[in-house]
Amino acid sequence: MAESFGNSFTLVEVTSDAAPKPTKQMWLALAKPSQALTLVLAAVPEGWTAEVVPAVLSEKQQRMFQELNLRPGEVYRLAPE
């Protein structure tokens, strides 16, 4: 039986394995935190690390992310500010 991805957004920070200056990226997943890590790691190059960013999203952020029209289980790389 398939497990539900849930319907909440999870922020994930990924870090490259490039020395001496690793690259950091922020990703958004429409999935539970434990699943979000796996989904994002599948989308980035091998060797990168990921961790869930404990964040409470504001209503404005929720609306903005909903406009991306992600389906449960999909991930999206957030552009750097």
C-alpha positions in Angstrom: 0.0 0.0 0.0 1.4 3.4 -1.0 2.1 5.9 1.8 0.6 9.4 1.6 3.0 12.3 1.0 0.7 14.6 3.0 -0.3 18.1 1.9 2.2 20.4 3.7 5.3 22.1 2.4 8.7 21.2 3.8 11.8 23.3 3.3 15.1 21.4 2.7 18.6 22.9 2.6 21.1 20.9 0.5 24.8 21.3 0.5 27.2 20.3 -2.3 30.3 18.2 -1.6 32.5 20.7 -3.4 35.6 21.7 -1.4 36.7 24.2 -0.2 33.5 26.3 -0.7 30.4 24.1 -0.8 27.2 25.4 -2.5 24.0 25.6 -0.6 20.5 25.5 -2.1 17.0 25.7 -0.7 14.4 23.3 -2.0 10.6 23.0 -1.3 8.9 19.7 -1.2 5.2 19.0 -0.9 5.7 16.1 1.4 6.2 15.0 5.0 9.7 16.0 6.3 11.1 12.4 6.3 9.9 11.9 2.7 11.0 15.4 1.6 14.7 14.5 2.4 14.5 11.5 0.2 12.7 13.3 -2.7 15.2 16.2 -2.7 18.2 14.0 -2.5 17.0 12.2 -5.5 16.8 15.5 -7.4 20.4 16.7 -6.6 23.8 15.3 -7.6 25.1 12.3 -5.7 27.2 13.1 -2.7 25.2 16.2 -1.6 23.7 16.3 1.8 20.2 17.5 2.9 18.5 18.5 6.1 15.0 19.7 6.9 14.8 23.4 7.8 12.5 23.7 10.8 10.3 26.6 9.7 6.8 27.8 10.2 5.5 29.3 7.0 3.6 32.5 7.0 0.2 32.7 5.2 1.9 34.8 2.4 4.6 32.1 2.0 1.9 29.4 1.9 0.0 31.2 -0.8 3.2 31.8 -2.8 4.2 28.1 -2.6 0.6 27.0 -3.6 1.0 29.1 -6.8 3.7 26.7 -7.8 1.0 24.0 -8.2 3.2 21.2 -6.9 1.6 17.8 -6.6 2.2 15.7 -3.5 5.7 14.2 -3.8 7.1 16.9 -6.1 10.1 19.2 -5.3 11.1 22.6 -6.4 14.4 24.5 -6.1 13.9 27.9 -4.7 15.9 30.7 -6.4 18.4 32.5 -4.2 17.3 35.9 -3.1 
